[in-house]
Amino acid sequence: MPCSNKFIVGAGHAREQITVGNNRGRAPFPQKNRPGQQALRKGRVSLPNHVYLITATTLNRQRFFDEFNAGCAAARCFENNEILGDARILAWVLMPDHAHWLVGLGIQDNLGIVVNRLKSSSSRLANCVLERRGTLWDPGYHDHALRAEEDLLNIARYIIANPLRAGLVQRVGDYPFWNAIWV
């Protein structure tokens, strides 16, 4: 699917209109599943109406989202209801080489489908901005099903404080790529 020449990108306070060029970049060859990826899937259960903490890394931990417009493009997908279906993202942060999503599943789509949609749609838009093709996200992801006693608000705070712990900013409000339903 070719990239459109103009579209709105950004999330939260990082929204803007940008123009992208032709998608002429060369992509690295996709890697086969590494040994640890099968272990990530072992025992994975997707329960409707449950909340999951998801961590996904970029391919080879490349810092694709150091490029501001690529981060804006990817972040727009995280709040797009067409992509999410009946799932909802309660909190998220996009780091230069990974993302964290706090996802509340609905009843229609399982966790794998929701994560696949997030990763594939954000890849398409970010690749357009980066003028490249190919895999952007590592094929696997880590998930943690939250138990009833776990505090969603504290987990959301932990997610959005990721840029602080990484030393990218001095205040959470200075980082453009995050959101939470409680804000």
C-alpha positions in Angstrom: 0.0 0.0 0.0 1.6 3.3 -1.0 2.0 6.1 1.4 -0.2 9.1 1.1 1.6 12.4 0.6 -0.1 14.1 3.5 -1.6 12.9 6.7 -2.0 14.0 10.3 0.4 12.4 12.8 1.0 12.8 16.5 -0.6 11.9 19.7 -1.7 14.1 22.5 0.1 17.4 22.2 2.4 16.2 19.4 -0.2 16.4 16.6 0.9 18.0 13.3 0.5 17.6 9.6 3.5 16.3 7.7 4.4 15.4 4.1 6.1 12.2 3.3 8.1 11.2 0.3 8.1 8.0 -1.7 8.8 4.8 0.1 12.2 4.0 -1.4 14.1 2.8 1.7 15.6 -0.7 1.8 14.5 -2.9 4.6 16.5 -5.4 6.5 15.5 -9.0 6.0 13.0 -10.2 8.6 14.6 -12.4 11.2 13.4 -15.8 12.1 12.0 -16.3 15.6 14.7 -16.3 18.2 14.7 -19.1 20.8 13.2 -16.9 23.6 10.1 -15.9 21.5 8.6 -19.4 21.7 8.9 -19.2 25.5 7.0 -15.9 25.4 4.1 -17.6 23.7 4.1 -20.6 25.9 1.1 -20.5 28.3 -0.2 -17.3 26.8 -3.9 -16.9 27.5 -6.1 -14.2 26.1 -9.2 -13.6 28.3 -12.0 -11.3 27.2 -12.6 -8.2 29.4 -9.2 -8.6 31.1 -6.3 -6.0 31.2 -2.8 -6.8 30.0 0.5 -5.0 30.2 2.3 -5.4 26.9 5.9 -4.7 26.0 7.0 -4.8 22.3 10.5 -4.0 21.1 11.7 -2.8 17.7 13.6 -5.1 15.5 17.1 -5.5 16.9 16.2 -2.6 19.3 16.8 -0.1 16.6 15.8 3.4 17.7 13.3 4.2 15.0 11.3 6.5 17.2 14.2 8.9 17.9 12.9 10.4 14.6 10.0 12.7 16.0 7.7 12.4 13.0 8.0 8.6 13.0 7.1 8.6 16.7 4.1 10.8 15.9 3.0 8.5 13.1 3.2 5.3 15.3 1.6 6.9 18.3 -1.5 7.9 16.3 -2.3 4.2 15.9 -2.4 3.6 19.6 -5.6 5.5 20.1 -7.3 4.7 16.8 -10.6 2.8 17.5 -10.6 1.2 14.0 -7.3 -0.4 14.9 -8.2 -1.3 18.4 -11.7 -2.8 17.7 -13.4 -3.3 21.0 -10.2 -3.2 23.0 -9.1 0.0 24.7 -5.6 1.2 25.6 -5.7 2.6 29.1 -2.1 3.9 29.1 0.8 3.8 26.7 4.3 5.1 26.1 6.4 4.9 22.9 10.1 4.9 23.6 12.9 5.1 20.9 13.2 1.3 20.7 10.1 -0.1 22.4 6.5 0.5 23.5 4.4 -0.3 26.6 0.6 -0.6 26.3 -1.9 -1.2 29.1 -4.7 -2.9 27.1 -8.2 -3.7 28.2 -9.5 -6.4 25.9 -13.1 -6.5 24.8 -15.0 -9.6 23.8 -14.3 -9.8 20.1 -10.6 -9.8 19.5 -7.9 -11.8 21.4 -4.7 -10.2 22.6 -2.6 -11.5 19.7 -4.9 -9.8 17.1 -4.9 -6.5 19.0 -1.1 -6.4 19.4 -0.7 -7.4 15.7 -2.9 -4.6 14.6 -1.0 -2.1 16.7 2.4 -3.2 15.5 1.4 -3.5 11.8 -0.4 -0.2 11.5 2.3 1.7 13.4 4.9 0.1 11.2 3.1 1.1 8.0 2.8 4.8 9.1 6.3 5.0 10.6 7.9 3.4 7.6 6.2 6.0 5.4 7.8 8.7 7.4 11.2 7.0 7.5 11.0 6.3 3.8 11.7 2.6 4.4 10.0 -0.7 4.0 10.0 -3.9 6.0 9.8 -5.0 9.6 9.9 -2.4 12.3 8.8 -4.4 15.4 10.4 -7.6 16.7 7.9 -10.4 16.0 7.4 -11.3 19.7 6.1 -9.3 22.7 5.8 -9.7 26.4 2.5 -9.8 28.1 1.4 -9.8 31.7 -2.3 -10.4 32.6 -3.1 -8.1 35.5 -4.7 -9.7 38.5 -7.8 -8.1 40.1 -5.7 -6.9 43.1 -3.2 -5.1 41.0 -3.6 -1.3 40.9 -4.2 -0.1 37.3 -3.3 3.5 38.2 0.0 2.6 39.7 0.9 0.4 36.7 -0.1 3.3 34.3 2.1 5.7 36.3 5.0 3.2 36.0 4.4 3.0 32.2 4.3 6.7 31.6 7.4 7.3 33.9 9.5 5.2 31.5 11.1 8.2 29.8 12.1 9.6 33.2 13.8 6.4 34.3 15.5 6.2 30.9 16.9 9.8 31.4 15.2 11.1 28.3 13.4 14.0 30.1 13.2 15.7 33.5 9.4 15.7 33.6 6.8 13.3 32.1 5.0 16.3 30.6 8.1 17.0 28.5 7.9 13.7 26.7 5.6 13.7 23.7 4.8 10.1 23.2 2.5 8.9 26.0 -1.1 9.0 27.2 -3.3 7.6 29.8 -7.1 7.6 30.3 -6.7 9.2 33.7 -5.0 12.3 32.4 
